[in-house]
Amino acid sequence: MNSELARRIAFTLGALLVLRIGTYIPIPGINSAVWAHVVRAQDGGILGVFNASSGGAIARMSILALGILPYISAAVAIQLVAYFSARLRRLQTSGERGRRRSKPSHGFSRC
């Protein structure tokens, strides 16, 4: 077996293991008894569909139950802010060069 292929398979299996373990870590501050009651009440509805697609992470209210939603929300927020900010709009329209410029290399932004 090719060592590159073995490395990729090991990475994939490791990522799946981290994902499965992460679905059992609950979000702090959530009352699990109340959440279990809500999930049981909405079992046949949309919450049940989301729970089935997340592998039960919604019912356990795990830290990985959110999935890609925070990324999508951040992308929408940036689009809205760019609508009102001329500087950010110019960076967005300048393409790859603007994206590279908007990421400061030293950790501080030049506002």
N, C-alpha and C positions, 0 to 999 in steps of 0.2 A: 504494500500500500504506500502511496506517495505521502511523504511527510507533511506536505502542504494540505492535502486532503484530510489527513488525520488531525492536524491542528484545527482545521475548520470544523470538523465533526465534534471535536472536544469543546471548542468554543460554543457551538450551538447547544450541545448537551448541558454545558455549564450555565448558559443563559436561560435555558428552560428550567433548570433546577432552581436558579435564583428567582425566577418568575413564580414558580410553584410555592417556594418557601415564602415569598413576599405576599402571596395571597392569604397567608395565615397570620400575618402581623396586623393586629387591629389598629384603627386610627385612634389616637389618644383622645379622651374626652367624650367618646360616644357610649351611651348607655346601651349595652348589648341586649338587655332584656326588652327594652322599648323598641329597639331596631328590629329584633326578631319578631315582635308583634306586628310591626308595620309590614315586614316582608311577608308574613303569613297572610295578612289581610289583603295584600296586593299580589298574591301568588299567580293568579291567572291573567293579570294585566301586563302592562308594559314593564313594570319592575321585574316580573318573573322572566320576561324575555331578556332583559339586560342581565339578570342574574345567571341565566342559562348560558348567555354568550360570554360571560366573564369567568365561567368555571366555578361559580359559587362565591366569587369574591365580593359581590354586592351583599349577599346574605351575611357574610362574615364581616362586612364593612372594613375591608383590609386597605392598607395604604396603596396597594396597586389596583384598587377597584376603579379608580378614575380613568385609567387607560390613557388615551391620547387627548382627552378633553382639555386639560390645562394648556397644552401646546396650541390647540385650535383657538382657545380663548385669548391667549397671548397674541397670536397672529392677527386676530380680529381687532384687538385693542391697539396694536401698532398701526394697523390700517386706518383706524379712526383718528388716532393722534396725528398721523401723517396728513390727514385731510385738513387739520387745523394748523399744522406747523410747516411753514415754508421750507425751513432748513431740512427737516426730515423728509419732506416730499422731494427735494432736490437730491438727497442721498438715495432715495428709492429709485428715482428715474435715471440715475447715473449708472445703473447696472452693477456689475461685479466690482468695479472700482469703488463705487459708493458703499457697497457692503463691506469691503475690506477696510475702508476708511472709517466706518462707523464702529469697528471693533478696536478699541485701544489696546495696544500691546502691553502697556504697563499696568493695566487694571484701573486706571482713572480716566474718566471721560473729560473731554475738553469742551465743556458747555459755555 
